[in-house]
Amino acid sequence: MVRPVDSDTKLLAAACEDPRAFALFYRRHAEAVLAHLLRRSRDRELSAELLAEVFAAALAAPRRSHPRRSPPRAWLFGIANNKLSEHYRHGAIDDRARRRLGMQLVEFTDAELERAEDLVDLERRGLSLRALVDDLPIEQREAVLARVVDERGYEEIAAQAGCSQTTIRQRVSRGLSRLALWNEEGRT
């Protein structure tokens, strides 16, 4: 059974038998991979198409190629870089993995693509989301990143942190309040 608190490594190992494991892995990382592709290509449609290819290639990868030493997220970004490089070398998107798996292209709404573009814009101005929270106390920083950046639920974050949902909600609220105050003071 897949649990939202499972590590990415466990999710990839379980993906062979449980499609929900890979779906959770996808939900955790799709937005970040899309923003990365968009940042590198500056092309919304290309980025959206490549995103499907990245996850199809990850799903189709034999177990022996799944990450062992590097984190699964780094492995996934490596696939994204390779797919983008292949596109530029060949002038087309290699969609064999997606077709072999019978996967449809993912259609993103304008709002989803705009959110990815907003993340890219922040980074272009030197304001990485992670850098914005660097000065927060570690518990608030981790809670804010998990909730806002990784879009994980309070229940999942609390289970992983070993505390109550109320505690996590307070950490997120306090962290966001502190960031808002800093923004008003012109810090960010």
C-alpha positions in Angstrom: 0.0 0.0 0.0 1.3 3.5 -0.9 1.3 6.1 1.8 1.8 9.8 1.1 4.7 9.9 3.5 6.7 7.2 1.6 10.0 8.4 0.3 10.5 8.8 -3.4 12.9 5.8 -3.4 10.1 3.6 -2.0 7.6 5.1 -4.4 9.7 4.2 -7.4 10.3 0.7 -6.1 6.6 0.2 -5.6 5.7 1.7 -9.0 6.2 -1.6 -10.8 3.3 -3.2 -9.0 1.3 -0.2 -7.8 0.5 2.6 -10.3 -0.6 4.8 -7.4 3.0 5.0 -6.2 4.1 6.5 -9.5 1.1 8.8 -9.6 2.2 10.2 -6.2 5.8 10.5 -7.3 4.5 12.4 -10.4 2.3 14.8 -8.3 5.3 15.5 -6.0 7.6 16.5 -8.8 5.7 17.5 -12.0 5.5 21.2 -11.2 9.2 21.5 -10.4 10.2 19.6 -13.5 7.9 21.7 -15.6 9.4 24.9 -14.2 12.9 23.6 -14.9 12.1 22.7 -18.5 10.4 26.1 -19.0 13.4 27.9 -17.5 15.7 26.1 -19.8 13.6 26.2 -23.0 11.5 29.3 -22.5 8.8 27.5 -24.5 5.5 26.6 -22.7 4.2 24.0 -25.2 7.6 22.3 -25.6 8.0 22.2 -21.8 4.6 20.6 -21.3 5.2 18.0 -24.0 8.7 17.2 -22.6 7.2 16.8 -19.1 5.1 13.8 -20.4 8.2 12.3 -21.9 10.3 12.7 -18.8 7.8 10.9 -16.6 7.1 8.2 -19.3 10.9 7.6 -19.5 11.1 7.4 -15.7 8.2 5.0 -15.5 9.6 2.8 -18.4 13.1 2.7 -16.9 14.1 -0.7 -15.8 14.6 -1.1 -12.0 18.4 -1.2 -12.4 18.4 2.3 -13.7 16.4 3.8 -10.8 18.5 6.0 -8.6 20.6 4.3 -6.0 23.2 6.9 -4.9 21.6 10.1 -6.1 18.1 11.3 -4.9 15.2 10.3 -7.2 14.5 14.0 -7.8 18.0 14.5 -9.1 17.6 11.4 -11.3 14.3 12.9 -12.7 16.0 16.2 -13.5 18.7 14.3 -15.2 16.1 12.7 -17.4 14.6 16.1 -18.1 17.9 17.5 -19.1 18.5 14.6 -21.4 15.1 14.9 -23.0 15.6 18.6 -23.7 19.1 18.0 -25.1 17.7 15.3 -27.4 15.0 17.7 -28.6 17.6 20.3 -29.5 19.9 17.7 -31.2 17.2 16.1 -33.3 14.7 19.0 -33.6 11.9 16.9 -32.4 10.6 15.3 -29.3 11.3 11.6 -28.9 8.0 10.3 -27.7 8.7 6.5 -27.9 8.5 6.0 -24.2 5.2 7.7 -23.9 3.7 5.9 -26.9 5.1 2.5 -25.7 3.3 3.0 -22.4 0.1 4.3 -24.1 0.2 7.6 -22.2 -1.6 10.6 -23.4 -0.1 14.1 -23.4 -0.9 16.0 -20.2 -2.9 19.1 -20.9 -2.0 22.0 -18.6 -4.3 24.9 -17.9 -3.1 28.4 -18.4 -3.1 28.9 -14.7 -0.8 25.9 -14.2 1.6 27.1 -16.8 1.5 30.7 -15.4 2.4 29.3 -12.0 5.4 27.6 -13.5 6.4 30.8 -15.3 6.0 32.7 -12.0 8.5 30.3 -10.3 10.9 30.8 -13.2 10.5 34.6 -13.0 11.3 34.5 -9.2 14.4 32.6 -9.9 15.5 34.9 -12.8 15.3 37.8 -10.3 17.6 35.8 -8.0 14.8 35.0 -5.6 14.7 31.3 -5.4 11.8 30.1 -3.3 14.2 28.2 -1.1 16.4 31.2 -0.6 13.4 33.3 0.5 12.9 31.0 3.5 16.5 30.5 4.5 16.2 32.8 7.5 13.2 31.2 8.9 13.6 28.9 11.9 14.3 25.4 10.6 10.9 23.9 11.7 9.0 26.8 10.0 11.2 26.6 6.9 10.6 22.9 6.4 6.9 23.2 7.0 6.6 26.1 4.6 8.6 24.4 1.9 6.6 21.1 2.3 3.3 22.9 2.2 3.8 25.7 -0.3 6.6 24.5 -2.6 6.0 20.8 -2.5 2.2 21.2 -2.1 2.0 18.4 0.4 -1.0 18.0 2.7 -0.8 18.9 6.4 -1.5 15.3 7.4 1.4 14.0 5.3 3.8 16.7 6.6 2.7 16.1 10.2 3.2 12.3 9.9 6.7 12.8 8.5 7.6 15.4 11.1 6.2 13.2 13.9 3.9 15.9 15.3 0.3 17.0 15.0 -1.4 18.7 12.0 -2.1 21.7 14.3 1.6 22.1 15.0 2.3 22.0 11.3 -0.4 24.5 10.5 1.1 26.9 13.1 4.6 26.5 11.7 3.3 27.2 8.2 1.2 30.2 9.3 4.1 31.7 11.4 6.6 31.2 8.6 4.3 32.8 6.0 3.5 35.7 8.3 7.2 36.3 8.9 7.8 36.2 5.1 4.9 38.7 4.5 6.3 41.0 7.2 9.8 40.9 5.6 8.2 41.6 2.2 6.4 44.6 3.6 9.7 45.9 5.0 11.3 45.5 1.6 13.5 42.6 2.6 12.5 40.5 -0.4 
